């Protein structure tokens, strides 16, 4: 029977739901779980929920943490225990520097107008929680100070539209409410500018648009808890 629970391995499922611009790059494909998934299951497992297809296979998840500032303080443990593990070093090249964040997109070739995701930037984000969670375009610091909890959700297409997204999100929200951490006013999420069709879905679940995400090509949304 399909069910929501804590916690099955999510590395393959994160990669299965990547957008085309990330899936097209082998380096980005390898790094993606280390940017958006594994730190949450490693440092905040009580706030991570998995949709099981009934046969032990993960087909979706809602993961995150109740306080991004406390999470950032704990992040060195993720770096040492996951990123610097044997597997982590195979998947994510150690950044040459963490002083200046490289651009997210770079030319496919020297003078090409076509762009690709910069895997060096992705590696920097994986290693630096300040860039990953706390800083960014104007308004980002205000967002995370006000809504300190954060969430990511993914479900494979064949399990979408069946109410599982709602169940995953409500499980996550309840875990934030019962946490001893300080979530501020509640939860913030980022919706990719390529996937704004999901905004009405989040609005039905008490999220609302928070101004500023358009500066980075995304949509920020928040929910009070």
C-alpha positions as CSV (number, residue, x, y, z in Angstrom):
1,X,0.0,0.0,0.0
2,X,1.3,3.4,-0.9
3,X,2.2,5.4,2.2
4,X,4.1,8.4,3.7
5,X,6.8,7.7,6.2
6,X,10.3,8.6,7.4
7,X,12.7,7.7,5.5
8,X,14.0,5.8,2.4
9,X,17.1,6.5,0.4
10,X,16.5,9.6,-1.7
11,X,19.6,10.1,-3.9
12,X,18.2,8.2,-6.9
13,X,14.7,9.9,-6.6
14,X,16.2,13.4,-6.5
15,X,17.9,12.6,-9.7
16,X,14.8,11.1,-11.3
17,X,12.9,14.4,-10.9
18,X,15.6,16.8,-12.2
19,X,14.6,19.4,-14.8
20,X,16.1,19.0,-18.3
21,X,18.8,21.6,-17.8
22,X,20.3,19.6,-14.9
23,X,19.6,16.1,-16.1
24,X,21.5,17.0,-19.4
25,X,24.8,17.4,-17.5
26,X,26.5,14.4,-16.0
27,X,28.3,16.6,-13.4
28,X,25.1,18.4,-12.4
29,X,23.2,15.1,-12.3
30,X,25.9,13.7,-9.9
31,X,25.9,16.8,-7.7
32,X,22.2,17.6,-7.4
33,X,21.3,15.3,-4.4
34,X,24.1,17.0,-2.4
35,X,22.6,20.4,-3.1
36,X,18.9,19.8,-2.5
37,X,18.4,16.5,-0.6
38,X,21.1,14.8,1.4
39,X,21.9,17.5,3.9
40,X,18.3,17.4,5.1
41,X,18.1,13.7,5.5
42,X,21.5,13.8,7.3
43,X,21.0,16.7,9.6
44,X,17.2,16.9,10.0
45,X,15.7,13.4,9.5
46,X,12.7,14.1,11.7
47,X,11.5,16.7,9.2
48,X,11.9,14.4,6.1
49,X,9.0,12.3,4.7
50,X,9.0,9.8,1.9
51,X,6.2,8.5,-0.4
52,X,6.5,4.8,-0.7
53,X,4.9,3.0,-3.7
54,X,4.0,0.0,-1.4
55,X,6.9,-2.1,-2.5
56,X,9.8,-0.2,-0.8
57,X,10.5,2.2,-3.6
58,X,10.5,5.9,-3.0
59,X,8.4,7.8,-5.5
60,X,8.3,11.2,-3.7
61,X,9.4,13.2,-0.7
62,X,8.9,16.4,1.3
63,X,12.1,17.3,3.2
64,X,13.5,20.4,4.9
65,X,14.4,21.8,8.3
66,X,12.6,23.9,10.9
67,X,15.3,26.6,11.3
68,X,17.8,27.4,8.5
69,X,20.1,29.3,10.8
70,X,20.5,26.3,13.2
71,X,20.8,24.1,10.2
72,X,23.7,26.2,8.8
73,X,25.5,26.0,12.2
74,X,25.3,22.2,12.0
75,X,26.3,22.1,8.3
76,X,30.0,21.3,8.9
77,X,29.0,17.9,10.0
78,X,27.3,17.3,6.7
79,X,30.4,18.5,4.9
80,X,32.7,16.2,6.9
81,X,30.5,13.1,7.0
82,X,28.8,13.2,3.6
83,X,30.5,15.6,1.1
84,X,34.0,14.4,2.2
85,X,33.1,10.8,2.3
86,X,34.5,8.5,-0.4
87,X,31.2,8.6,-2.4
88,X,30.8,12.3,-1.8
89,X,34.2,13.2,-3.2
90,X,33.5,11.0,-6.3
91,X,30.2,12.9,-7.0
92,X,31.2,16.4,-6.0
93,X,34.6,18.0,-6.7
94,X,35.8,20.0,-3.8
95,X,35.5,23.7,-4.7
96,X,38.7,25.5,-5.5
97,X,37.5,28.5,-3.5
98,X,34.5,29.5,-1.3
99,X,35.1,33.3,-1.3
100,X,33.2,34.3,-4.4
101,X,30.1,32.4,-5.8
102,X,30.5,31.5,-9.4
103,X,27.7,32.2,-11.9
104,X,24.9,29.7,-12.1
105,X,25.0,29.6,-15.9
106,X,28.1,29.5,-18.2
107,X,28.5,29.3,-22.0
108,X,28.4,25.8,-23.4
109,X,31.6,26.7,-25.3
110,X,33.9,29.7,-25.4
111,X,31.8,32.2,-27.4
112,X,28.5,30.3,-27.5
113,X,25.3,32.1,-26.6
114,X,23.9,28.8,-25.4
115,X,24.2,28.4,-21.6
116,X,24.6,25.4,-19.3
117,X,24.4,25.0,-15.5
118,X,27.8,25.6,-13.9
119,X,28.7,22.5,-11.9
120,X,31.4,24.5,-10.1
121,X,28.7,26.8,-8.8
122,X,26.7,23.8,-7.7
123,X,29.6,22.4,-5.8
124,X,30.1,25.7,-4.0
125,X,26.4,25.7,-3.0
126,X,26.7,22.1,-1.7
127,X,29.6,23.1,0.5
128,X,28.4,26.5,1.7
129,X,25.0,26.8,3.5
130,X,25.3,30.6,3.5
131,X,25.0,30.7,-0.3
132,X,22.6,27.8,-0.4
133,X,20.1,29.0,2.2
134,X,20.7,32.4,3.7
135,X,21.9,34.8,1.1
136,X,21.0,35.8,-2.4
137,X,19.2,38.6,-4.2
138,X,17.7,41.6,-2.5
139,X,14.9,40.4,-0.1
140,X,16.3,36.9,0.5
141,X,17.7,37.7,4.0
142,X,14.4,39.2,5.0
143,X,12.6,36.1,3.8
144,X,14.7,33.6,5.7
145,X,14.7,35.7,8.9
146,X,10.9,35.9,8.9
147,X,10.2,32.4,7.7
148,X,13.0,30.3,9.1
149,X,11.8,26.8,8.1
150,X,12.3,25.6,4.5
151,X,10.9,22.7,2.5
152,X,11.5,20.8,-0.8
153,X,9.0,18.5,-2.3
154,X,9.2,16.2,-5.4
155,X,6.9,13.4,-6.6
156,X,7.4,11.3,-9.8
157,X,4.8,12.1,-12.4
158,X,2.8,8.9,-12.2
159,X,2.0,9.6,-8.5
160,X,1.0,13.2,-9.0
161,X,-2.6,14.4,-8.8
162,X,-3.6,11.8,-6.3
163,X,-3.5,13.8,-3.1
164,X,0.0,12.5,-2.1
165,X,1.5,16.0,-2.3
166,X,-1.0,17.3,0.2
167,X,-0.3,14.5,2.6
168,X,3.5,14.9,2.3
169,X,3.3,18.7,2.9
170,X,0.9,18.3,5.9
171,X,3.2,15.7,7.4
172,X,6.1,18.1,7.0
173,X,4.1,21.0,8.5
174,X,3.1,19.0,11.5
175,X,6.8,18.1,12.1
176,X,7.7,21.8,12.1
177,X,4.9,22.6,14.5
178,X,6.1,19.9,16.9
179,X,9.8,20.9,16.6
180,X,11.6,22.6,19.5
181,X,13.4,24.8,16.9
182,X,12.3,28.3,16.1
183,X,10.6,28.5,12.6
184,X,9.8,32.2,12.9
185,X,6.5,32.8,11.2
186,X,6.7,29.6,9.3
187,X,7.9,27.9,6.1
188,X,9.4,29.3,2.9
189,X,9.8,27.5,-0.4
190,X,11.2,28.3,-3.8
191,X,9.4,27.5,-7.0
192,X,11.4,27.3,-10.2
193,X,10.6,29.9,-12.8
194,X,10.2,26.9,-15.2
195,X,7.5,25.3,-13.0
196,X,5.2,28.2,-12.0
197,X,2.2,26.0,-12.9
198,X,2.4,24.5,-9.4
199,X,1.8,27.9,-7.6
200,X,-2.0,27.3,-7.5
201,X,-1.4,23.9,-5.9
202,X,0.6,25.5,-3.1
203,X,-2.0,28.3,-2.7
204,X,-4.6,25.6,-2.0
205,X,-2.4,24.4,0.9
206,X,-2.2,27.9,2.5
207,X,1.0,29.1,0.9
208,X,1.1,32.5,-0.6
209,X,3.5,34.3,-2.9
210,X,6.2,36.4,-1.1
211,X,7.6,39.2,-3.3
212,X,11.2,39.1,-4.4
213,X,11.7,35.6,-5.9
214,X,11.3,37.1,-9.4
215,X,14.7,38.8,-9.0
216,X,16.3,35.4,-9.2
217,X,13.9,34.0,-11.8
218,X,11.8,32.0,-9.3
219,X,8.8,32.4,-7.1
220,X,9.1,32.5,-3.3
221,X,6.1,31.3,-1.3
222,X,5.5,31.1,2.5
223,X,3.1,29.5,4.9
224,X,2.5,30.5,8.5
225,X,2.6,27.8,11.1
